[in-house]
Amino acid sequence: MKTTFLKTAFLSLSILAISSCSSNGESSPESIVAPTITVAIDPLTTQNVTNYMVDATATKETIALFYNLKTLSKTKVAIGQQDAFNSFYQDNAGDSDIKKNTGYDPALLGSDFIFITDKNNNNQADNWFYQQEQKTVSDVKAAYAKGIINTFSWHLREPNKEDSFYAADMTADQKATAFKSILPGGTNHEWFRKKLDKIASVVLNLKGSNGELIPIIFRPFHEFDGSWFWWGASFCTPEDYKTAYKFTVDYLKNTKGVHNILYAFSPDNSYTTETDYLSRYPGDKYVDILGMDNYGDFDNQGQTGATRANSKLKILADLAKTKVKIAALTETGYQVTTAKTPITDWFSTYLYSALTANDIQISYVMFWNNTKDGYYVPNGSVSNTADFKTFATKPKSALLNSVPKIYELPK
């Protein structure tokens, strides 16, 4: 894997020497020095994409996804939502709530491996968990057929009883030992390998209409800087975390032969410096997408919160430029419920400024899922419908109608 700092080419005009005649007829040279013109050269080309990717043997569609997401970020931010095809405000099924509002499909669909790897999934047609797996697979295929980007999180239940992914539901001893137990040599390492086997099986069977493998973005162990999940910072050292992340990538890529995944690294929003952000970073060989989940800075914090979020996004966006990676706001949102009213101009002013101020390049933003009782994205029949529509039509915003053919390299 090659990590390359952004290369700059200097085009210098030659010094032009002009001879002029003096009053005594002697020739005296005068020099006119033209200014140096600096032209930034993008190090990423359609020929060298895999130099900057985790998987040098990725499928052509996966390579195209990396290239096009990186290129898209210069001009647009793709907009998407978790479980957009199945989670609707007030159970108003049909099109996604984004499409109900704007008339266009989201550019990104979020899914989860949670039910796919659940202990109760027995791969039988009458099993609820297996039915959820089939629904997820169907959604991913439908999204891909439309040209939508697919991304997966993984709310993996803890390895002891497999009842919860929240640390609050575990005993002190379980919290202290669970993460270490899945590392190579740990008592639950084989359990973890079997979970990855299931993921590999599903991902290797995600195929398009021509039999090609469908690319996905996978962000394992997200929001690891907090301690609400059992893989959080209070329950494993930075080295433990890096070991688990690296094993996950190596096992899927090298042992299982999965070559249609881009890997995302996404802490929550606790960091304020580049050093903080990289404290558990497994290395450029293991990460395609530098992300952040951020709800807190947008939770009724006004422009102050938006500015704070932008400064954090700038840290990862600058890193993405240097490392030739993709930058993303991998989760965000402000949930409106009967107890929480909409914030005026939350989408069109606060979120948009966080995504675009200071010339940062963010490739996509994903909202969390709507439910019967609350929503992150207004569906077209609520009071802040216009605010989201305004946000979605701003110059740098992109729903599906505004993104290129994401799975094809440009000619």
C-alpha positions as a Markdown table, in Angstrom:
| # | Residue | x | y | z |
|---|---|---|---|---|
| 1 | Met | 0.0 | 0.0 | 0.0 |
| 2 | Lys | 1.4 | 3.3 | -1.0 |
| 3 | Thr | 0.7 | 6.4 | 1.1 |
| 4 | Thr | 1.5 | 9.5 | -0.9 |
| 5 | Phe | 1.3 | 13.1 | 0.1 |
| 6 | Leu | -0.5 | 15.3 | -2.4 |
| 7 | Lys | 1.9 | 16.0 | -5.2 |
| 8 | Thr | 2.2 | 19.5 | -6.5 |
| 9 | Ala | 3.6 | 20.3 | -9.9 |
| 10 | Phe | 5.4 | 23.5 | -10.4 |
| 11 | Leu | 5.2 | 25.1 | -13.8 |
| 12 | Ser | 7.9 | 27.7 | -13.9 |
| 13 | Leu | 8.2 | 30.1 | -16.9 |
| 14 | Ser | 11.7 | 30.6 | -18.1 |
| 15 | Ile | 13.4 | 33.8 | -17.4 |
| 16 | Leu | 13.2 | 35.9 | -20.5 |
| 17 | Ala | 16.3 | 38.0 | -21.1 |
| 18 | Ile | 15.7 | 41.1 | -23.2 |
| 19 | Ser | 18.6 | 43.1 | -24.5 |
| 20 | Ser | 18.1 | 46.8 | -24.7 |
| 21 | Cys | 20.4 | 49.4 | -26.1 |
| 22 | Ser | 21.8 | 52.1 | -23.8 |
| 23 | Ser | 22.5 | 55.6 | -24.8 |
| 24 | Asn | 26.1 | 54.7 | -25.5 |
| 25 | Gly | 25.1 | 51.9 | -27.8 |
| 26 | Glu | 26.2 | 49.2 | -25.4 |
| 27 | Ser | 23.9 | 46.4 | -24.8 |
| 28 | Ser | 22.6 | 45.9 | -21.2 |
| 29 | Pro | 20.7 | 42.8 | -20.2 |
| 30 | Glu | 17.4 | 43.3 | -18.4 |
| 31 | Ser | 15.6 | 40.3 | -16.8 |
| 32 | Ile | 11.9 | 39.9 | -16.6 |
| 33 | Val | 11.0 | 37.1 | -14.2 |
| 34 | Ala | 7.5 | 35.6 | -14.6 |
| 35 | Pro | 5.7 | 34.5 | -11.5 |
| 36 | Thr | 5.8 | 30.8 | -10.5 |
| 37 | Ile | 2.4 | 29.2 | -11.2 |
| 38 | Thr | 1.4 | 26.3 | -8.9 |
| 39 | Val | -0.9 | 23.7 | -10.3 |
| 40 | Ala | -2.3 | 20.9 | -8.0 |
| 41 | Ile | -2.1 | 17.5 | -9.6 |
| 42 | Asp | -4.6 | 14.9 | -8.3 |
| 43 | Pro | -2.5 | 11.8 | -7.4 |
| 44 | Leu | -5.5 | 9.5 | -8.0 |
| 45 | Thr | -6.0 | 8.3 | -11.6 |
| 46 | Thr | -8.2 | 5.6 | -13.1 |
| 47 | Gln | -5.0 | 3.6 | -13.6 |
| 48 | Asn | -3.5 | 3.8 | -10.1 |
| 49 | Val | -6.7 | 3.5 | -7.9 |
| 50 | Thr | -5.7 | 0.2 | -6.2 |
| 51 | Asn | -2.5 | 1.8 | -5.0 |
| 52 | Tyr | -4.6 | 3.7 | -2.4 |
| 53 | Met | -7.1 | 0.9 | -1.6 |
| 54 | Val | -7.1 | -1.8 | 1.1 |
| 55 | Asp | -7.7 | -4.5 | -1.5 |
| 56 | Ala | -5.4 | -4.4 | -4.5 |
| 57 | Thr | -7.4 | -7.3 | -6.1 |
| 58 | Ala | -10.8 | -5.6 | -5.6 |
| 59 | Thr | -13.4 | -6.2 | -8.2 |
| 60 | Lys | -13.7 | -3.6 | -11.0 |
| 61 | Glu | -17.0 | -2.3 | -9.6 |
| 62 | Thr | -15.4 | -1.9 | -6.1 |
| 63 | Ile | -12.5 | 0.0 | -7.7 |
| 64 | Ala | -14.9 | 2.2 | -9.5 |
| 65 | Leu | -16.8 | 2.9 | -6.3 |
| 66 | Phe | -13.6 | 4.0 | -4.5 |
| 67 | Tyr | -12.6 | 6.2 | -7.4 |
| 68 | Asn | -16.0 | 7.8 | -8.0 |
| 69 | Leu | -16.6 | 8.5 | -4.3 |
| 70 | Lys | -13.2 | 10.2 | -4.0 |
| 71 | Thr | -13.8 | 12.2 | -7.1 |
| 72 | Leu | -17.4 | 13.1 | -6.2 |
| 73 | Ser | -16.3 | 14.7 | -2.9 |
| 74 | Lys | -14.6 | 17.5 | -4.8 |
| 75 | Thr | -18.1 | 18.8 | -5.9 |
| 76 | Lys | -20.9 | 16.9 | -4.2 |
| 77 | Val | -21.9 | 15.2 | -1.0 |
| 78 | Ala | -24.0 | 12.0 | -1.5 |
| 79 | Ile | -27.1 | 11.9 | 0.8 |
| 80 | Gly | -28.4 | 8.6 | 2.2 |
| 81 | Gln | -30.2 | 7.0 | 5.1 |
| 82 | Gln | -30.0 | 3.8 | 7.2 |
| 83 | Asp | -32.6 | 1.2 | 6.2 |
| 84 | Ala | -34.2 | 3.7 | 3.9 |
| 85 | Phe | -36.3 | 1.1 | 2.1 |
| 86 | Asn | -37.9 | -0.3 | 5.2 |
| 87 | Ser | -38.0 | 2.3 | 8.0 |
| 88 | Phe | -40.7 | 4.9 | 7.6 |
| 89 | Tyr | -42.1 | 7.6 | 9.8 |
| 90 | Gln | -45.6 | 6.6 | 11.1 |
| 91 | Asp | -45.2 | 3.3 | 9.2 |
| 92 | Asn | -46.0 | 5.0 | 5.9 |
| 93 | Ala | -44.6 | 2.4 | 3.7 |
| 94 | Gly | -43.8 | 2.6 | 0.0 |
| 95 | Asp | -41.0 | 4.7 | -1.4 |
| 96 | Ser | -38.2 | 5.8 | 1.0 |
| 97 | Asp | -39.1 | 8.9 | 3.1 |
| 98 | Ile | -36.3 | 10.7 | 1.2 |
| 99 | Lys | -38.1 | 10.0 | -2.1 |
| 100 | Lys | -41.5 | 10.9 | -0.7 |
| 101 | Asn | -40.0 | 14.3 | 0.2 |
| 102 | Thr | -37.9 | 15.1 | -2.8 |
| 103 | Gly | -39.1 | 12.8 | -5.6 |
| 104 | Tyr | -35.6 | 11.2 | -5.8 |
| 105 | Asp | -34.0 | 8.1 | -4.4 |
| 106 | Pro | -31.3 | 8.5 | -1.8 |
| 107 | Ala | -27.7 | 8.1 | -3.1 |
| 108 | Leu | -26.8 | 5.8 | -0.3 |
| 109 | Leu | -28.5 | 3.0 | 1.6 |
| 110 | Gly | -27.4 | 1.9 | 5.0 |
| 111 | Ser | -27.8 | -1.7 | 6.2 |
| 112 | Asp | -26.6 | -3.8 | 9.2 |
| 113 | Phe | -25.2 | -7.3 | 9.7 |
| 114 | Ile | -27.0 | -7.5 | 13.1 |
| 115 | Phe | -29.7 | -10.0 | 12.2 |
| 116 | Ile | -27.5 | -11.8 | 9.6 |
| 117 | Thr | -25.0 | -12.8 | 12.3 |
| 118 | Asp | -27.6 | -13.3 | 15.1 |
| 119 | Lys | -27.4 | -16.5 | 17.1 |
| 120 | Asn | -31.0 | -17.2 | 16.3 |
| 121 | Asn | -30.6 | -17.0 | 12.5 |
| 122 | Asn | -30.9 | -20.7 | 11.5 |
| 123 | Asn | -31.0 | -20.1 | 7.7 |
| 124 | Gln | -34.6 | -21.5 | 7.6 |
| 125 | Ala | -37.3 | -19.8 | 5.5 |
| 126 | Asp | -39.7 | -19.6 | 8.5 |
| 127 | Asn | -37.1 | -18.0 | 10.8 |
| 128 | Trp | -37.6 | -14.3 | 11.5 |
| 129 | Phe | -33.9 | -13.5 | 11.6 |
| 130 | Tyr | -33.3 | -15.3 | 8.3 |
| 131 | Gln | -36.2 | -13.4 | 6.8 |
| 132 | Gln | -34.5 | -10.1 | 7.9 |
| 133 | Glu | -31.3 | -11.3 | 6.2 |
| 134 | Gln | -33.2 | -12.0 | 3.0 |
| 135 | Lys | -34.9 | -8.6 | 3.2 |
| 136 | Thr | -31.5 | -6.9 | 3.6 |
| 137 | Val | -30.0 | -8.8 | 0.7 |
| 138 | Ser | -33.0 | -7.9 | -1.4 |
| 139 | Asp | -32.7 | -4.2 | -0.5 |
| 140 | Val | -29.0 | -4.2 | -1.3 |
| 141 | Lys | -29.6 | -5.7 | -4.7 |
| 142 | Ala | -32.4 | -3.2 | -5.5 |
| 143 | Ala | -30.2 | -0.3 | -4.4 |
| 144 | Tyr | -27.3 | -1.5 | -6.6 |
| 145 | Ala | -29.6 | -1.9 | -9.6 |
| 146 | Lys | -30.5 | 1.7 | -9.2 |
| 147 | Gly | -26.9 | 2.9 | -8.8 |
| 148 | Ile | -27.2 | 3.5 | -5.1 |
| 149 | Ile | -24.2 | 3.1 | -2.8 |
| 150 | Asn | -24.5 | 0.3 | -0.1 |
| 151 | Thr | -22.9 | 0.6 | 3.3 |
| 152 | Phe | -23.1 | -1.8 | 6.3 |
| 153 | Ser | -22.6 | -1.3 | 10.0 |
| 154 | Trp | -22.4 | -4.2 | 12.4 |
| 155 | His | -24.1 | -4.0 | 15.8 |
| 156 | Leu | -22.5 | -7.3 | 16.9 |
| 157 | Arg | -23.9 | -8.7 | 20.1 |
| 158 | Glu | -21.4 | -9.5 | 22.8 |
| 159 | Pro | -19.9 | -13.0 | 22.7 |
| 160 | Asn | -21.1 | -14.3 | 26.1 |
| 161 | Lys | -24.9 | -14.5 | 25.9 |
| 162 | Glu | -25.3 | -12.6 | 22.5 |
| 163 | Asp | -28.2 | -10.7 | 23.9 |
| 164 | Ser | -27.0 | -7.1 | 23.5 |
| 165 | Phe | -24.4 | -4.9 | 21.9 |
| 166 | Tyr | -24.7 | -2.3 | 24.7 |
| 167 | Ala | -22.1 | -2.3 | 27.4 |
| 168 | Ala | -24.8 | -1.2 | 29.9 |
| 169 | Asp | -26.4 | -4.7 | 29.6 |
| 170 | Met | -23.2 | -6.5 | 30.6 |
| 171 | Thr | -21.6 | -7.3 | 33.9 |
| 172 | Ala | -18.4 | -5.6 | 34.9 |
| 173 | Asp | -16.4 | -8.8 | 34.2 |
| 174 | Gln | -18.0 | -9.3 | 30.8 |
| 175 | Lys | -17.2 | -5.8 | 29.8 |
| 176 | Ala | -13.6 | -6.2 | 30.9 |
| 177 | Thr | -13.1 | -9.5 | 29.0 |
| 178 | Ala | -15.4 | -9.6 | 26.0 |
| 179 | Phe | -13.4 | -7.7 | 23.4 |
| 180 | Lys | -10.1 | -9.3 | 24.4 |
| 181 | Ser | -11.8 | -12.7 | 24.1 |
| 182 | Ile | -12.4 | -12.4 | 20.3 |
| 183 | Leu | -8.7 | -11.6 | 19.5 |
| 184 | Pro | -6.5 | -14.3 | 18.1 |
| 185 | Gly | -5.8 | -16.8 | 20.9 |
| 186 | Gly | -8.8 | -15.6 | 22.9 |
| 187 | Thr | -11.5 | -17.9 | 24.2 |
| 188 | Asn | -14.1 | -16.5 | 21.8 |
| 189 | His | -11.9 | -16.1 | 18.7 |
| 190 | Glu | -13.4 | -19.0 | 16.9 |
| 191 | Trp | -16.9 | -17.6 | 17.7 |
| 192 | Phe | -15.8 | -14.4 | 16.0 |
| 193 | Arg | -14.4 | -16.2 | 13.0 |
| 194 | Lys | -17.7 | -17.9 | 12.5 |
| 195 | Lys | -19.5 | -14.6 | 12.5 |
| 196 | Leu | -17.1 | -13.4 | 9.8 |
| 197 | Asp | -17.7 | -16.6 | 7.9 |
| 198 | Lys | -21.4 | -15.7 | 7.8 |
| 199 | Ile | -20.7 | -12.2 | 6.6 |
| 200 | Ala | -18.3 | -13.5 | 3.9 |
| 201 | Ser | -21.0 | -16.0 | 2.7 |
| 202 | Val | -23.6 | -13.2 | 2.4 |
| 203 | Val | -21.3 | -10.7 | 0.8 |
| 204 | Leu | -20.0 | -13.2 | -1.7 |
| 205 | Asn | -23.6 | -13.9 | -2.8 |
| 206 | Leu | -24.5 | -10.2 | -3.3 |
| 207 | Lys | -24.7 | -10.2 | -7.1 |
| 208 | Gly | -26.0 | -7.9 | -9.8 |
| 209 | Ser | -28.0 | -8.9 | -12.8 |
| 210 | Asn | -24.9 | -9.9 | -14.8 |
| 211 | Gly | -23.6 | -12.1 | -11.9 |
| 212 | Glu | -21.1 | -9.4 | -10.8 |
| 213 | Leu | -20.4 | -9.0 | -7.1 |
| 214 | Ile | -22.0 | -5.9 | -5.6 |
| 215 | Pro | -19.6 | -3.6 | -3.7 |
| 216 | Ile | -20.3 | -2.6 | -0.2 |
| 217 | Ile | -18.8 | -0.3 | 2.4 |
| 218 | Phe | -18.2 | -2.0 | 5.7 |
| 219 | Arg | -17.5 | -0.2 | 9.0 |
| 220 | Pro | -16.8 | -2.6 | 11.8 |
| 221 | Phe | -16.6 | -1.6 | 15.4 |
| 222 | His | -17.9 | 1.9 | 14.9 |
| 223 | Glu | -18.1 | 4.7 | 17.5 |
| 224 | Phe | -15.3 | 3.0 | 19.3 |
| 225 | Asp | -14.1 | 6.1 | 21.1 |
| 226 | Gly | -17.3 | 6.1 | 23.2 |
| 227 | Ser | -18.1 | 3.3 | 25.7 |
| 228 | Trp | -21.7 | 2.5 | 25.0 |
| 229 | Phe | -20.8 | -0.5 | 22.8 |
| 230 | Trp | -18.8 | -3.5 | 24.2 |
| 231 | Trp | -15.9 | -2.7 | 21.8 |
| 232 | Gly | -15.7 | 0.9 | 23.1 |
| 233 | Ala | -12.5 | 2.6 | 24.4 |
| 234 | Ser | -13.1 | 1.7 | 28.0 |
| 235 | Phe | -13.0 | -2.0 | 27.2 |
| 236 | Cys | -10.0 | -2.4 | 25.0 |
| 237 | Thr | -6.6 | -0.8 | 24.5 |
| 238 | Pro | -5.7 | 1.0 | 21.2 |
| 239 | Glu | -3.6 | -2.0 | 20.3 |
| 240 | Asp | -6.5 | -4.5 | 21.0 |
| 241 | Tyr | -8.7 | -2.4 | 18.8 |
| 242 | Lys | -6.2 | -2.3 | 15.9 |
| 243 | Thr | -5.6 | -6.0 | 16.2 |
| 244 | Ala | -9.4 | -6.8 | 15.9 |
| 245 | Tyr | -9.9 | -4.4 | 13.0 |
| 246 | Lys | -6.8 | -5.8 | 11.1 |
| 247 | Phe | -7.9 | -9.3 | 11.7 |
| 248 | Thr | -11.4 | -8.6 | 10.4 |
| 249 | Val | -10.0 | -7.1 | 7.2 |
| 250 | Asp | -7.3 | -9.7 | 6.7 |
| 251 | Tyr | -9.7 | -12.6 | 7.3 |
| 252 | Leu | -12.4 | -11.4 | 5.0 |
| 253 | Lys | -10.0 | -10.4 | 2.2 |
| 254 | Asn | -7.2 | -13.0 | 2.4 |
| 255 | Thr | -8.8 | -16.0 | 4.1 |
| 256 | Lys | -12.3 | -15.8 | 2.7 |
| 257 | Gly | -11.5 | -14.2 | -0.6 |
| 258 | Val | -13.9 | -11.3 | -0.4 |
| 259 | His | -12.9 | -8.6 | -2.8 |
| 260 | Asn | -16.0 | -6.4 | -3.0 |
| 261 | Ile | -15.7 | -4.4 | 0.2 |
| 262 | Leu | -14.4 | -0.9 | 1.0 |
| 263 | Tyr | -13.5 | -0.6 | 4.7 |
| 264 | Ala | -14.5 | 2.4 | 6.8 |
| 265 | Phe | -13.0 | 3.7 | 10.0 |
| 266 | Ser | -15.5 | 5.7 | 12.0 |
| 267 | Pro | -15.1 | 7.0 | 15.6 |
| 268 | Asp | -17.8 | 9.1 | 17.2 |
| 269 | Asn | -17.2 | 12.8 | 17.6 |
| 270 | Ser | -15.0 | 12.9 | 20.7 |
| 271 | Tyr | -11.8 | 13.8 | 19.0 |
| 272 | Thr | -10.5 | 17.4 | 18.5 |
| 273 | Thr | -7.1 | 16.8 | 17.0 |
| 274 | Glu | -5.6 | 14.6 | 14.2 |
| 275 | Thr | -3.6 | 12.7 | 16.9 |
| 276 | Asp | -6.9 | 11.9 | 18.7 |
| 277 | Tyr | -8.5 | 10.8 | 15.5 |
| 278 | Leu | -5.7 | 8.5 | 14.6 |
| 279 | Ser | -5.2 | 7.0 | 18.1 |
| 280 | Arg | -6.9 | 3.7 | 17.2 |
| 281 | Tyr | -6.3 | 3.9 | 13.4 |
| 282 | Pro | -5.2 | 0.5 | 12.1 |
| 283 | Gly | -3.2 | 2.0 | 9.2 |
| 284 | Asp | -3.6 | 2.9 | 5.6 |
| 285 | Lys | -3.4 | -0.7 | 4.5 |
| 286 | Tyr | -6.7 | -1.4 | 6.3 |
| 287 | Val | -8.8 | 1.7 | 5.7 |
| 288 | Asp | -10.5 | 3.1 | 2.6 |
| 289 | Ile | -12.8 | 5.5 | 4.2 |
| 290 | Leu | -12.1 | 8.0 | 7.0 |
| 291 | Gly | -15.4 | 8.6 | 8.7 |
| 292 | Met | -17.1 | 10.1 | 11.8 |
| 293 | Asp | -20.4 | 9.5 | 13.4 |
| 294 | Asn | -21.7 | 12.7 | 14.9 |
| 295 | Tyr | -25.1 | 13.4 | 16.6 |
| 296 | Gly | -24.0 | 15.4 | 19.6 |
| 297 | Asp | -22.7 | 18.5 | 17.8 |
| 298 | Phe | -26.0 | 18.7 | 16.0 |
| 299 | Asp | -28.3 | 18.2 | 19.0 |
| 300 | Asn | -29.8 | 21.6 | 19.2 |
| 301 | Gln | -26.4 | 23.2 | 19.3 |
| 302 | Gly | -27.1 | 25.8 | 16.6 |
| 303 | Gln | -24.3 | 27.3 | 14.5 |
| 304 | Thr | -21.8 | 26.7 | 17.3 |
| 305 | Gly | -22.3 | 23.0 | 17.1 |
| 306 | Ala | -22.2 | 23.0 | 13.3 |
| 307 | Thr | -18.9 | 24.9 | 13.3 |
| 308 | Arg | -17.5 | 22.4 | 15.8 |
| 309 | Ala | -18.6 | 19.5 | 13.6 |
| 310 | Asn | -17.1 | 21.2 | 10.6 |
| 311 | Ser | -13.7 | 21.5 | 12.4 |
| 312 | Lys | -13.8 | 17.8 | 13.1 |
| 313 | Leu | -14.8 | 16.9 | 9.6 |
| 314 | Lys | -11.9 | 19.1 | 8.3 |
| 315 | Ile | -9.5 | 17.0 | 10.3 |
| 316 | Leu | -10.5 | 13.8 | 8.6 |
| 317 | Ala | -11.0 | 15.5 | 5.2 |
| 318 | Asp | -7.4 | 16.9 | 5.4 |
| 319 | Leu | -6.2 | 13.4 | 6.3 |
| 320 | Ala | -8.2 | 11.9 | 3.4 |
| 321 | Lys | -6.4 | 14.3 | 1.0 |
| 322 | Thr | -3.0 | 13.4 | 2.3 |
| 323 | Lys | -3.6 | 9.7 | 2.4 |
| 324 | Val | -5.7 | 9.6 | -0.8 |
| 325 | Lys | -8.7 | 8.1 | 1.1 |
| 326 | Ile | -12.4 | 8.9 | 1.1 |
| 327 | Ala | -13.9 | 11.2 | 3.8 |
| 328 | Ala | -17.5 | 10.8 | 5.0 |
| 329 | Leu | -20.0 | 11.7 | 7.8 |
| 330 | Thr | -20.9 | 8.1 | 8.3 |
| 331 | Glu | -23.8 | 8.7 | 10.6 |
| 332 | Thr | -25.7 | 11.8 | 11.8 |
| 333 | Gly | -29.1 | 13.2 | 12.4 |
| 334 | Tyr | -31.5 | 15.0 | 14.7 |
| 335 | Gln | -34.5 | 12.9 | 15.6 |
| 336 | Val | -37.8 | 14.6 | 15.7 |
| 337 | Thr | -40.5 | 13.0 | 17.9 |
| 338 | Thr | -43.6 | 14.2 | 19.7 |
| 339 | Ala | -41.3 | 15.4 | 22.5 |
| 340 | Lys | -38.6 | 16.9 | 20.2 |
| 341 | Thr | -39.8 | 19.5 | 17.7 |
| 342 | Pro | -37.8 | 20.3 | 14.5 |
| 343 | Ile | -35.0 | 22.8 | 14.6 |
| 344 | Thr | -35.5 | 25.6 | 12.1 |
| 345 | Asp | -33.1 | 25.3 | 9.2 |
| 346 | Trp | -31.3 | 22.3 | 10.8 |
| 347 | Phe | -30.6 | 20.7 | 7.4 |
| 348 | Ser | -30.2 | 23.7 | 5.0 |
| 349 | Thr | -28.1 | 25.9 | 7.3 |
| 350 | Tyr | -26.4 | 23.9 | 10.1 |
| 351 | Leu | -25.8 | 20.6 | 8.6 |
| 352 | Tyr | -25.0 | 22.0 | 5.1 |
| 353 | Ser | -22.4 | 24.4 | 6.6 |
| 354 | Ala | -20.8 | 21.6 | 8.6 |
| 355 | Leu | -20.4 | 19.6 | 5.4 |
| 356 | Thr | -19.1 | 22.3 | 3.2 |
| 357 | Ala | -17.4 | 25.2 | 5.1 |
| 358 | Asn | -13.7 | 25.6 | 4.9 |
| 359 | Asp | -13.6 | 23.9 | 1.4 |
| 360 | Ile | -13.7 | 20.4 | 2.9 |
| 361 | Gln | -14.3 | 17.4 | 0.7 |
| 362 | Ile | -16.9 | 15.0 | 2.2 |
| 363 | Ser | -18.1 | 12.2 | -0.1 |
| 364 | Tyr | -21.3 | 11.3 | 1.7 |
| 365 | Val | -23.6 | 11.8 | 4.7 |
| 366 | Met | -25.9 | 9.2 | 6.2 |
| 367 | Phe | -28.9 | 9.8 | 8.4 |
| 368 | Trp | -30.1 | 7.2 | 10.8 |
| 369 | Asn | -33.3 | 5.3 | 10.2 |
| 370 | Asn | -36.8 | 6.6 | 10.6 |
| 371 | Thr | -39.3 | 4.8 | 12.9 |
| 372 | Lys | -43.0 | 4.8 | 13.5 |
| 373 | Asp | -42.6 | 7.3 | 16.3 |
| 374 | Gly | -39.8 | 9.5 | 15.1 |
| 375 | Tyr | -37.8 | 10.6 | 12.1 |
| 376 | Tyr | -34.4 | 11.8 | 11.1 |
| 377 | Val | -35.5 | 12.6 | 7.5 |
| 378 | Pro | -38.9 | 14.4 | 7.0 |
| 379 | Asn | -41.1 | 12.4 | 4.7 |
| 380 | Gly | -42.9 | 15.2 | 3.0 |
| 381 | Ser | -45.9 | 15.6 | 5.3 |
| 382 | Val | -44.3 | 17.3 | 8.3 |
| 383 | Ser | -43.3 | 20.9 | 9.2 |
| 384 | Asn | -39.6 | 20.7 | 8.2 |
| 385 | Thr | -40.2 | 19.1 | 4.8 |
| 386 | Ala | -39.1 | 22.3 | 3.0 |
| 387 | Asp | -35.9 | 22.6 | 5.0 |
| 388 | Phe | -34.8 | 19.1 | 3.9 |
| 389 | Lys | -35.8 | 19.8 | 0.3 |
| 390 | Thr | -33.8 | 23.0 | 0.4 |
| 391 | Phe | -30.8 | 21.1 | 1.7 |
| 392 | Ala | -31.1 | 18.4 | -0.9 |
| 393 | Thr | -31.1 | 20.9 | -3.7 |
| 394 | Lys | -28.2 | 23.0 | -2.6 |
| 395 | Pro | -25.2 | 23.1 | -5.0 |
| 396 | Lys | -23.1 | 20.5 | -3.1 |
| 397 | Ser | -25.9 | 18.1 | -2.2 |
| 398 | Ala | -26.6 | 15.0 | -4.2 |
| 399 | Leu | -29.4 | 12.5 | -4.2 |
| 400 | Leu | -29.3 | 9.6 | -6.7 |
| 401 | Asn | -30.2 | 11.9 | -9.6 |
| 402 | Ser | -27.0 | 13.9 | -9.1 |
| 403 | Val | -24.4 | 11.2 | -8.8 |
| 404 | Pro | -22.5 | 9.7 | -11.7 |
| 405 | Lys | -22.5 | 6.0 | -12.6 |
| 406 | Ile | -20.8 | 5.1 | -9.4 |
| 407 | Tyr | -19.9 | 1.5 | -10.4 |
| 408 | Glu | -18.2 | 2.4 | -13.6 |
| 409 | Leu | -14.8 | 4.1 | -14.0 |
| 410 | Pro | -15.0 | 7.1 | -16.3 |
| 411 | Lys | -13.7 | 6.5 | -19.8 |
